[in-house]
Amino acid sequence: MILDKYSIGVGDRFAHQAKPQLAACVCAEKLGVTIIPVWNKSNREHKIIGSEPSQTRAAADEAVRELGWRHPYFCDADHINLDTVDRFLEPCDFFTIDVADSIGRPPAAGVAEAFLGRHPELQSRIEIPGIEDALEMSGEKALDAAGKYLGAVMEAGSIYREIERRRGVGRFVAEVSMDETDAPQTPAELLLILAAIADERIPIQTIAPKFTGRFNKGVDYVGDLELFEAEFAADLAVIAHAVPRYGLPHNLKLSVHSGSDKFSIYAPIRKALRKSGAGVHLKTAGTTWLEELIGLAEAGGSGLAIAKDIYHAAYDHREDLCAPYAAVIDIDQAALPTPAAVSGWTAEEYVAAVRHDQQNPQYNRHVRQLLHVGYKIAAGMGDRYKRLLRECEESISRNVTINLYERHIKPLFLEQ
């Protein structure tokens, strides 16, 4: 299986929005740009919702049939490891192998030294087109980097081989994810990681490093845009160098995790892609769940009522909801309106607070982040929530498609 140049990960928490999500890709296709949809959902999300990966696959298959999509599409076992992979093996054909927790765990004695013995080039001065300064790692720095990352890459190799044993050679797309860690990888470290991945014989088609800045859930990027642009371009250059040097797949590309709503980095990414000719995988997830809330509120009546109830419960349980996401949210508690205040909002006021329109003075990024992590509340509502998803389908679907196409696909893939 081959992942095309441009792809977008789409999250569908409650398996009701696959069709409007795919409709956004159809809009791009009509303009001559093919963007491959990858429906992603993690084991944690399945456990919270009480869903199965087979439901994500069924929703994607149905959307493809109904819209007549003629291109590839995938279902991603998001952030899996050996403990969680089993339930994803049959329905999924894209596996995000997450080994960030293993970064810093040293390999067995002598492994790092043997690796560097096979790769003396990593301890020399490396000129890479597209990077102004040559990459340099002294023997000590190279040994430190190998000790930091080799254990994680070897774990990725073990996970990959288990998936390959059970699914078969060439029957899935593999990504290695190292984004949920403390510090961004340097270009030299990324090159070392790619050399190690090649040694493990993992034919990765995407890699998710950690980038500089904050990628908070559901809101825009926070950080130095010039530094991000330079870092992203350098990572593209390292991949272009590593592919022929280490025999990695020709279509290997960067994967940007928590990529939804990071509007300010789309122009720098687009600029780097146009200059280099590279592709990219943009992973989004919770932005669609928020569009469900917006669509419910817009519909008024029972839809607005349940959207308010979800905020009320999320506010009351905000400490528990936010704790697992503490590293990827920044919520000012004082900026959250009380449930009593929200209960008096009109549909327009609710939508204005949640919709990601930074030009609107009523937009509240703190409310948006709280609701982003509050999908557990909707899951606990069971049939009431799912029934209203069906009853308010028109307004929800419209918002899901507009958000994905106008705010994500167009600025990243289509604008000049």
N, C-alpha and C positions, 0 to 999 in steps of 0.2 A: 504494500500500500504506500502511495506517495501523497504527501501533503503539498498542495500547491503553494505558489509564491505568497499569496495573501490569504490569511485565515483569521477568523474571529471566534473566540470562545464565548458562548452565550449560556448564561445560567437561567434555569427555569425551575425555580424552587418547588412549585406545586404542579408542574407538568401540564399547564394549561396554555402556555404562550409560545409554543414551538412554531405555530403557523404565522403569527405576526412577526416573530423574530426572523423567520425565513423570508417573509415578505420584504424585509429591509435589504436582504442580500439580493432578492429579485430586482429591487429598484436599482441597485448598483449594476447588476447584470445587463439591464436595459440600456445602460450607458457604456457598455463594453468592458466593464471591470468585473472579473469573477472573484468573489470573496467566499471562501469555503467556510460554512458554519460548522462549529464543533460544540456540541452540547455538553457542558461540563457541570458535574455535581460531585461534591466530595462525600466521603463516608460520613463525616460529621453531620453534613446537611441531611443526608438520607436518614440518619438516626434521629435527628431532631424532628424532621417532617413525618417520619414513619413510612418512608417510601422505599422503593427498590430500584436499582439501576435499570431493570427491565422496563419500568414505567417511563423512564427518560427515553429509552430506545423506542418504545411504542409510540410516544408522542412525536418524536423526530421522524419516524417512518411515516406516520400518518400525515404530517405536514408536508413531507416531500411528495407523497402521492397526490395530495390535494392541490398543491401548487405546481406540480409537474417539473420539479427541480431536476435538471439533467446532469448536474455535476456531482462530484463526491461530497460526502458529508460524514461526520464522525460523532461518536459518543465517547466522552473523555472520563476515564476513571481518575478523578482529580485528587492529587495529593495522596497517592496510595503508597503503602509499604507492604512488606511480607505479611504483616498481621491483618491487613484489611483488603487485600487484593482479591480474595476468593469470589466474593459476590459479584465482582465486576467482570470476571473473565469471559463469560459467555456474551453478555449484551454489549460490551465495550470493545472498541477497536482503536482507541487512543489511550495511552497510559502516561499520566504525569507522575513520574517516579520522584518522590520527594525525599531527599536525603539531607535536608538542611540541619536536622537535629544531630546528624553525625559529623558535621563540620567541627574540627578541633579534636576529634577522637583519634589519637595516633594509631597508625597501623602497627602490625607486629614488627619486632626488632629486625632491622635490615631491609625492610620492604622499601622505605623511602630511598635508601642509598642505592638499592638495586634499580629502582625506577630511574633515578638520575644517571646511573651508569648507562642505561639504555638511551637516555635522552641528554647527552652532553650539551646539545644546542640550547637547552633551557638555562644553562649557566653561562651563556655567552651573550654578546651584544647582538640583538636581532633587529634588523631594519625591516619595518613593515610598511608598505605603501599605504598612505592615508593617516599614518601616525607620525607626527612631527619629530618626536624624540624617540630614539631607539629604545627597545625594551632591554632592560638589564636586571638580572638577578645574580648576585654573588653566590658563591657556593653555600654560605650560611643561610642567606635569604631563600635560596631555592630549596634547601633542606627543610627550613621552617614551613615554607608553603606546601611542600610535599607532605610533611607531617600533618599539616592542617587539613588538607583536602583529599589525600589518597584514601583514607578510611571511608569517607563518604562516597567516593567514586566506586570503590570496591563493593560497597553495599548496593549501590545502584546496579552494578554488574550482576550481583546475586539475584536481585529482584527481576531484572530484565530476563535473565536466563530461566527463571521460574515461569515467567509469563510466556516466553518463547516455547518452553517445553510443553506447556499446556494449551497454547493457542496455535502454535506452529510458526515456522520461519516466514517472515514477510507478511504476516496476517494482522499487523497492527502498527501504529505509529508510536514511537517512543520519544518522550521528553524527559530530560533531567532537570529538576528544579532545585535551585540553591538560593532562592530569594528570601526566605524567611529566616534571616540570620542578622547579626549585629552590624556588620560592615560590608560595603560594596567590595566586590572582587576587583582588583586592579587588572589592566590588560595583560600583564605578565602572568598573573595568577589564572586568568581565564584561559590563556594559552596552555598553561600547565594542566589545568583541568581537562581541556579538550584532548591533550596528548594522553592523559590517563584514561579518558573515556574510550579513546581509540584502542589503547592497550587492553581494555576490558571487552573489546569487540561489541560495544553497544552502538548500533547504527542510529544514533539519535537524529531526529529531523528538526527538533527545536530544543533550545536550552534557555532556561530562565535564571539569569544571574540576578543578584541584588543591585539595584541602581541607587545612586545618591539621592537624597531627599526623602520626603515622606509620601507614601502612597496610602493615605487614609481611605477608609471605606466610604464610597459613595460621593466623595467630594473631590475638588481639584487638587492637583499636585502642589506640594509645599516644598520649596527648595530653590536652589540656584539654577535657573534655566540654562545659562551659558555653560555651567559645569555639566549639567545633564546632557546637553547637546554634544559636548566634546566627548563625554564618556560613552554615549550611545554610538557615536561615529567610530570611536576607537574599538569598541566591541565588535562592530560590523567588520572592521578591518582585520581584527584578530581571527574572526571566523573565516573570512576570505583567504587568509594565509593558512589557517589550520586545515581546511578541507583538502587541498591537494597534498599538503605536507604529511598529513597523518591518515589519508585515505578515508576521511569521513564522508557521509552522504553529500552529494552535490547541492541538495536543496536545504541544507542545514541553515536555520535562521534563528534570530532572537525571539523569545517569548516574553511579553510584558505582562506580568501578573498584576492583579488589582488595577487593571488598565482602564476600567470604565470610569467615566467622568473626569479623567485627567486631561481636561481640555487644553491646558496651557502647554502640554508637551507634544501635542499632536503635530503642530507645525514643525518643530525641530525634528521629530521622527520622520515626517513626510519629506523634509529637506534632505535628511541623511539617506533615506531610501532612494530618492530620485538621483542623488549624486552617485551612490554606490551601485544601484541596480539590484539591491538586496530585497528580500521579502521580510515579512514580520507576522508574528502571531500575537494578536491582542486579546488578552483574556479578560472577559467581563463576567459579572455574575449578578450581584445584588441590585444592579441598576434596574433590571426588569421587575424585580419584586417591588421596588419603589414605584414603578409605573403602574403596577397593579393597584397600589394604594391611591395613586393620583386618579386613575380611571374610576375607581370606586367612589372617591369623593366627588369627582366631576359629575357622576351619574345622579348624585343627590339621593334623597330618601334613605332607604336602607343601606345603600352603598356608603353614603356620607356617615351614617350612624356607626357602621362597623369600623370605618377608618378612624373615627374619633375614639371608639372603644379600644382599638389597638394601641393608639397613642396613650390613652389613659393607663392601660395595663403595662405598657412599656415604661412609662414614667414611674409607675409604682415599683417596678422590678428592675429599674435601670442598673443598679449595682451588679446584680447577677447576670444580666444580659451583656453588660459591657466588659465584665472581667475576662472572658476568653479572647476578647479583641483589643485588649488594652494597648497593645503595641501598634495598632493600626487605626485608632480613633483618637480624636482630640475634641472632647465635648466639655464645654463650659456649662456647668450645672446651672449657673445663674442666668444663662441665656435661654434655658428651656422654659417655655410657658407652662403654667399649671394646667392640669386636666380641666379645671373649672373654666379657665380662659378658652381653651380649645373647644370645649363643649358649646361655646357661643359663636364659634366661627361659622361663616358661610362656606359653601363649597369653594368659592373663589379664594377665600382666605386660606383654607387648608391647602389647596393646590399651590398657591403662591408661596407658602412656607416651605413646601416639600420639593417642588419642581426645581431642577438645577439650572436656574436662570440668575446668574450673578448680577445682572443689571436690574433685577427687580428688588426694590428696597425691602419687600416683605419676605424675601428668601431667607431661610434660617438654616445654616449648615449644621447647627447643633441638633435641631429637630431631625434633619435628614439623616445624620449619622446614627442617632438613637433608633429611628425607625429601621434603618438599614440592618442593624443587628437584632431587631425585634421580630423577625419572622417567626420565631418560636411561639410568639403570642398567637399569631394567625394559625399556626399548626395546631395549637391547643383548642382552637375553636371548631375544628373538625368540619362537619357537613355545613355548618352555617357559613363559614368562609368560602368553601368550594361552591356552594349553591349561588352565592352572590357573584363569584367569578363568572359563572355561567349567565346569570341574569344581567350583569353589567358588561357583557363581552364586547359590545360595540365600542364603548368608551375606553375600556382597557386596551383592546387590540390596537386601536388608533394611537394611543399614547405609547404603547410598546414599540410599534413600528417607527413612529416619528422620532422617538428618542434614539433608537439604535441607528437609524439611517441619517437623520439630520445632525445629531450631536456627536456621533461616533464615526460612522462610515464615511460620510462626506468630508469632514475636515481632515481625516487621516489618509484616506485612500483616493479621494476624487478631486479635491480642490487643487488648483495649480499654484 
